């Protein structure tokens, strides 16, 4: 395999990573809209579509392993290919957490609208921004931006604490709301984990560029 062919294959793999990232982002956006609107049929569709994300992950993994096996990559090339394998794993998990929110919406059933979601939509907005920015940093090999995105995870953690406090207070004030607030807490947890997955991607960006593994996903507050 010539160097030109290798770089062509690598570019194609990176494009596939972006496609998978778009699929994960859509799953997250759709799951939040379904939660906000109490749309149970939409949630069932999100759950069904998760299989497409899994399939895309396996396709990219197979292609990446083929490229690794087809030639003896240099250290920087091997880091690029290894990073793809790790990033698609995190993208699959992000879609899984979106699926988890869809399942929680189904459990909430026909709860009357409008839904009181507190800071959960704000958490989702932050998580979507982190996902988009982390993939942009990956494509551009932007270490500075990758570190900034990791720092942004603290805001998601603060919003999760706000959701926790609000839900607990609501449960105390009205015990009949315990179940629905528990589901809301679980939804917030899924969003917090999505943000953590985005920081994982950023750590891979730093590894890809510098060759050093460094844990950045450490809460600073």
N, C-alpha and C positions, 0 to 999 in steps of 0.2 A: 504494500500500500504506500503510495507516494505521499509526501508531505502535503501537497495540494489537495489530494483526495482526503487525507486525514482532516484537514481544516474544513473541508466541505462537509464531511460527516459530522464534525463537532458543531458546526453552525446549524445543521439540520436538527441535531439533538437539542441544542439550546432553544431553537424555535418550538420544538415539541414541548419543552419544559414550560414555555410561555403559554402554549395552548392549554396545557394541564392546569397552569395557574389561573387562566381565565375560567376554566371549568369549576375550579374550587371557589373562585370568587363568586361566580354565578350561584353556586349552591348556597353560599353564605348569605348573599343578598336575598335570594328567593326564600330561604328559611326564615329570615327576619320579617319579610313582608307577609309570609303566611302566618307567622306568630302574631304580628300586629293586627292582621285582619281576621284572625281566627279561621283561616282557610284550611280545613282539614284535607280536602281532596288534593290541594296543591302540595301539602306536606307528604302525602302518599307518593306523589309524582317525584318529589325531591329524593325520597328514599329509593325509589326505583332507579332513578338516574345515577345514584352513587355507584352502581355497577359499571357505568361508563367511565367514571374516574378511575376505578380500580383497573379496568382494562387498559386505559391509557398508560397508567403507571407501569404495568407489566410489559407493554409494547416498548416503552422507552428503556426499561431495564434490559430487555433482550437485545435491543439495538446497541446499547452502551457496552454490554458484555461482549458483543460481537466485535466492536471496534477495539476493545482491550485485547481480545484474543487474536485479532488479525495482524497486529504489529506489536513491537516492543516500544511502548510510549516512553518518552523522556519524563523526568520528574514532574515538570509543570503540566505536561499533557495528562499524566496519570492523575494529578490533582484535579484537573478540569473534569475528567471522566468520573472520578470518585465523588466529586461534589454533586454531579448530576444525580447519581444514585441516592445520595442523602437528601437532596432537595426534593426529589419526587416522592420520597417517603414522607417528608413533612407535608407536602401538598396533599397527599392522600389522606393524612391524618386530619388536615384542616377540613377537607370535605366530609370526613367521618364526623367531626364535631358539628358541622352544619347539619348533617343528617340527624345527629342527636337532638338538635333544636327542633327539627321537624317532628321527631318522635314525641318530644315533650308537648308540642302543639296539639298533636293528636290526643295525648292524655288529658290535656286541658279541655278538649271537647268543645261544646257549644257555649262556653262561657260568654255572657253578654258583652257586647261592644259598647263603648270603646274600651280596649284593654289598657290597664294601668301598668306600664312597663318600667316606670322609673328611669334610671340611667342605663338600662339594657340597650336601647337603640344607640345611645352615645358610645357605649362600649363597642357595638357592632361597627359604627362609623370609624372608630379608631382602628379596629382590627382590619377593616377593609383597606384603609390607608396604609397600614403597616405591610399588608400583603402586597399591594401594588408597588410600594416603594422598595420593598426588599427584593422583588424580582427585577426592578429597574436597576438597583444597585448591583445585582448579580450580572446582568447583561453588560453594564458599564464598568464592572470591576471597581466600584467606588467604595473604598474602605471607609472613608470619612462618613459617607452617607449611611453605610451599614452600622457604624457605631452610633450615629444619631438615632436610627430606628430602634436600636436596642434600648437606648435611653427612654424612648417614647413608651416603652412597655410599662414604665412606672405609672403613667397616667391611666392605663387600662386597669392596673391593680387598684388605684385609688377609686376608680369608678365602681369596680367590683365591691370594694368595701362599702361604698355608698348604697349599692343595691342590697347588700347583706343587712346593713343597719335598717333600711327602710322595710325590708321584708320581715325582719324579726319584730320590729315595732308594730307592723300591721298584724302579725300573728298574735301578739300580746293583746292588742286592742280588740281583735275580732277572731277568736279561735276557728270560726267557720272558714276563714281564708287560709288556714295552714297548708292545705294541699296545694292550692294554686300558687301560693308564695314559695312553696318548696320547689315546684316546677320552675318558677322564675329564677330561683337561686341556682338551679342546675343549668338553666340556659346561660346565666352569667358565667358559670364555671366553664362551660363550653367555649364561650367567647374569650375568656382569660387564657385558656389552653391554645386557642388559635393564635393569639398574640405571642405566646411563648414559642409556638412553631415558627412564627415569622422571625423571631430573634435567632432561632436555630439556623434559618436560611442565611441570616446576616453573618453568623459565625462562620458559615461555610464560605461566604464571600471573602471574609478576612483570610481564611485558610487558603483559598484559591489564589489570592494575590500574594500573600506573604509567606506561605508555606508553614505557618505557625498556627496550631490549634489553641484557641483562647476562649474560655467561657466568659461571655459577655452578659448572659441572661441572669444577672444577679440583682435582686431588688435593692434599690438605693434609698428606700424610705421605711 
